[in-house]
């Protein structure tokens, strides 16, 4: 397998996360050696095979992590993978690395090659769609403003869900109302909540 081509935007990302530079550079090296294409998706490094996003990584405050979008299918004999959000995340599995911890490149390479094999075999989790849970604040706002209701109904189901979960996820009523106020112009413009992060 020939090494993938580097992307200058990933160089810039590594510079911004200097505390994790060694670990992120090791992730990157293994992924490129496996022949994956390097890109930036949602502001973070992404690694693609035949145009499909398979693996990503990022630096956080307490750790850095590499994730496999269909990691649920990996054997994980070394016990390196965890589910970031139990009960919520279906397919994605992450490999966390702490400060001062070295990345075991050969082991990681085995996981990456298995992820590529799984992709080629067509193994993937089909997302389970849940019914849209509309927060009361959004329902009332749409009842009182027909233009908001029309704009919301014209959004894709995914965008509707993003807004409903974002607004309804506020613990206090004032938080939900503030989120609704900020979301209103985006909804009226026909934009998704996270459109600015999509590339």
C-alpha angles and dihedrals in degrees: 000000000000120000116259123246118260124240120220090220090064089052087055091048091054091050090054091052098048094153088064098034095115095049095041091048089053091050090049095048093052093046094049092046088055088060098251119152115244121226142146118249123177089353097302135093114276130187120210136193116201089345094308119120105237108158139017138175139199144176119239134178099268101023146354122239143195118206136199112214091212095028093136087083095055115106092225094196090167092054094234099135131084137178109249094209114021112214092016109054112068108179109006119098126182136209110211124204123193130212112292093012117130120226111240096227099190092050092046089049089057091053092048093050090048090051089053091048091050091050092050089050090054096244110160139137114244109222115251109228116219123203114267111264107206115204114230092239092058092045091053093046091051092046090053096041116046092187090057091047092050093047092048092049089051091057120097116263090252093054092046089053092049091054094043093050094043095050095038092047093072111107095212128049092237089055092050091048092049091050090049091051091052093044096049098081091046092051092047089051090053092243128141121241092245101031093118090062095051119093 
